[in-house]
Amino acid sequence: MSARDKLLTQEVPVIIINMIYGIGTITLPSLLARSAGPDGIIAYLAAVAVYIIGTVLIILLVQRFPNHGLADYSPMLLGTVPGFAVNLLFTLYLIFLVSAVMRAFAEVTKFFLLPRTPIEAIMLSMLFTTSILARNGLQPIARACQIILYVFFIPFLVIPLFVSVFDTGEFLPLFQEKPAVIAKAAYNSIFSLTGVEIMLVLGSHSENSKRLMRPALIGVAIVLTMILIAVVLAFGSLSVDQTAKLTDPLFEMIKYVPVPYSILERIDISFYTVWIAATYSTLVIGLFTASHHVAEIFKLDNGKGFVFPLAAVVYFLALIPKNENEVLAFNIMLGAAWLALTFGLVPLLLVLSKIRNPKGAKKQMQQPQKKNRKANP
């Protein structure tokens, strides 16, 4: 990757926030309410604890091999064939993740905004626009994400308006569900938090990989707090029972915000705008990460040529689920894949990096990448 495409330290939290704060935030309150009732808050906090531990593990692995991504060091640690298989599986994971976000976005857009538009047209238009930016490199994406980040905070300006409809009694009684139920709810909500794993690819291109832990944790902490606020507002303003019945409770909640003097009569439209921007940035980062990872597997200089082919694969995969239940099951499977990646593969590579590094390989891996990769047409 060229010097101009290096990820600055201050851009790391921005990329992480934009990747995580996507489509899963909209459906998470409903999922938690259905799975654990008021204890859904406890389940979310448990998922947050697991996620932070996973983030630390991922960043520790990235720091072991500065300037190199998963595609570079996994064959060295696991062997050529197993390493290639791991890289292929990680590519498939990224593609499926983007497909899940794409399908969820299309479903919600069709239901709330474009009921007469075919879902295929919604997905094609979104994939085309995201692919254009994904082809332009990491720095343009980071700049766009910095602009979009400010948009994310607009909904939180109306939090004081919820005071009159917010009921703290909706969070009581707590700890009524069995630990197994809370654990299952936390497990089901993991998909809504996925995203930090992109640092296995992008982290190696940060300005200073050795100091990546702090900005990464800051980004994760900010976005998880934002999601917590959204869940709390949904539970307290709609009631837990009502939240459980709705597929997209945050959009329904916004319709009942008492806006004084009718300053903004259709306040929900502004929230749709924020949500579309969040989904757009998630798809862009996901497509770029997948295409760049493929380029690194085949020792190419960049993944620009893989963006449109991968977008086509995403489109057809997103069409596979036939209904909302299949989409939900697909998302839960991706959550399981995230857990396997973060608490299976990452710790394994961390251990192997300490005991199986060939003599002098670690020193070589810590050197800046030589520009010996072929240009991808």
C-alpha positions, 0 to 999 in steps of 0.5 A: 500500500502506498504511503498516501494510503496509510491510516493515520492514528486519529483515523483508526477510531473513525474507521472502527466506529463507521464499520460497527455503527451500521445496520445491526443497531436498528434491529438490536433493541428488538432482538434483546427485548425478545430474547431476555426482556428487561434483562436485555440490557444485562445481555448487551453489557455482557456482549460488550465485555466479550467484544472488548476482550476480542478487540484486545486480542485482535490488536495484540495480534496486529501489533505482533506483525507491524506493516503486515496483514493476516494474508502475510503472516498466517501462511508463515505461522500455519503453513502455506496450505492451511494459511491459504485456507484461513485467508480464504475463509476470512475473505468469505467471512467478510463477503458474507458480512457485507452481504448480511448488511446489504440485505438488511439495508434493502429490507428496511429501505423497502419497508419504510422508504421505497415500498414500490421499488424492487429489492434488487434495484435498492441493492444494485444502486447501493452496491454501485455507489459504495464500490466507487468509493471502495476502489479509491483507496483507504485515505479517501474512505477515511476522509469520507468516514470523518465527515459521516462521523459527525452525522452520527451524533445528530440523533443524540441531539434530540435525547432531551425530547425523550424525557417526557415519554421515557419510563425508567420502570421499563428496566425493572425488575432486572435479573429475572431471567436465567443466566443461560437466557441472558448468555443466549441473548448476548450471543445473538446480539454479537452480529450487531457489534461485528466490525473490529476484525477489519483491523486484521487487514487495515491495522497493519497499514496504520501510521503506528501499529505498535500504538494501535491499542488505545485508538482502537479501544477508544473507537470501540468504546465510543460506538458501543456507548452510542448503541447502548444509548439507543437500546436504553431509549428504545426500552424506556420510551416504547416499553420492552414489550412493544420493542420486542414486537417491532422489527425496527423499534428505533424508527418507530420510536422516533415517530413519537418524539414530541418535537416542540413547536413543530420545529421539524415535523418529519424528524424521522426523515433525518434519522433515516438519513443518518442510518443510510450514511451509517450503512453506506460507510459500513459497506464501503469499508467492508468491500475495501477490506475484502478486496484488499485482503484478496490482493494481499493473498495474491501479492498484488499492490492493491485490490481495486480490480476485485471490488466490482467482482466482490460486489457482484458476489455480495449481491447474489448472496444477499438475495439468498435469504427468503424472509426475515427469519432466514436473515436473522438466522444468517446473522446469528451464524455470522456472530458465531463465526466472529466468535470462532475467529476472535477466540479461536484463530486469533489466540492460536496465531498469537501463540504460534507467533511466540513459539513457531516463528522461524529464526529471523522471520519475526525481524523480517516481518517487522520490516516495512513492506517492500514494494515488490507486489505486482500491480493489480490491473 
